Amino acid sequence: MKFKFLPIIMFVASAHIYGQVTPQPNQENNPVQAESSKGTYVLRDIIVDGVKKYSADQILRFTGLSKGESVEIPGQKISNAIKKLWETDNFSEVEVYVESIEGESVVLRFNLQDLKELGEVKFTGKGISKSKSVKLAKDNNLKPGAKITQNLVATLKTNIPKEYIKKGFPDANVTIEDKVNAKDSNLVDWTINVDKGKRIKIDHIEFEGNTVVSDRKLRKKAFKETKQKSFSIAGILKPSKFIESKYVDDKQNLINYYNSLGFRDAKIVSDSVYR
């Protein structure tokens, strides 16, 4: 006999997945695309504004361009140069302008802004000890002098909450306060506040559409890691924290258990998690 299992699994809990997407630089809006500059020219020179650490020759090497070569404006070489500058992870702003055109030669102006670097890092939040701060900094590569990229910020705001989500704190989040270092204006100090939120525990697990075995047996046989609130014989409250990854595994265990009973078409049509 074929059987379609239609459970709705209900918890007094919920979980979230945190993530952020890092935006890509927009090359199409770069000032070098001006209509009046269209054509093919010999690159005579470049001028660099806004950066202190790199000379014009260094910037030229970053771009892959060479003085005396032909460049089309707008064109692939200029687009590639902009892309290469972004990929160095040294700049927070990249713009290219046509500075001047004389006959068949062109001078390009690169307007760049250095990425800020990390100065002092401090962690705050309930339960954040000195040793925990050291571990968090090490695990997330938060070293003095590290470039403050969008990827660094996004990774930090994903990795730290993920650690707490695995421990049953689905609302964990991170906020970053920054200020210019008192001794070096090129450095930015971070105060990272970790708010792990409340630990979410499972109050009850319910099934709908289960007519084969008791709900109690399903909870025992299939839900090996996801347990509802209960007490041991000694009257001790058993762990019932909600961990999303284990919940996903146990839903598969539920299907596997039904399969073992001979119901090969068993499936979970929907499940809901409530607070």
C-alpha positions, 0 to 999 in steps of 0.5 A: 500500500502506498502512503502519503505522509502529510505532517505539519511539525510545530515548534515553539521556536524559529530560526533565521539564516543570515547572509549578506551579498557584497555588491560589485563595482559598476563600471558602466557609470564610470566617467571615462565613458563620456561621449565626447571622448570616444575613440582610440588613443595612445596612452601618454600618461596617467595622473593619480589622485586620492591615494598616498601609498602608491605612486602613479607607476605602481597604479599603472602596474596594477591596471596592466596598462602601459604608456604608449599602448593603444586604448579604446575609450570606452573599451575593454582595456579600461574596463579591465583596468578598473576591475583589476584595481578593485581586485587588489582590495586596496581601494574603496573608490575607483574612478577613471576620467579623461584628463586631456586629449592631444591629437591621438594621445590621451592622459587618464586621471585615476581618482582612487581612495585607499581602503582603511585598515583595521586598528584596535579590535574590541568585543563586547556582549554578554559572555564575551570573555577575554579568551573568547575575544581572542578566539573570535578575532583569530577565527575571523582574521581580525588582525591590526592592519587588515584591509577593511573590505566589504567582504570582511564586514559581511563575513564577520556578520555571518560567521559569528552569528552562525556560531551561536545559531548552532548552539541554539541562539537563532537571533544572534547578531553582530553590530560594528561601531567604528572610529578613527584611531587616535594615533593614525588616521589611516586606521579604524578601530572596531568595537564589535558587539555580539548579541547572542539573544535568547536561547530558543527551546522546543516546547512541543512537537506535533504531527498531522497526517500520522496514522501509522505509529504514535506521535510519541514513537515518531518523536523517539525514533525519528527526532534523534537530535531535536527534542521537545521539553521533557523531564527525566525519571529523576525529574531533571529537565532534558535539553530541548534547544532548537538547532536548525541544522539538526532539525533539518537532519531529523526531518530526513530521519523522519522520512527514513523511518517511514521508509523503513516501515515500507512506506516508500512514498512518504514525504513531508508536505510542509512544516512550520516553526512557531514561537 
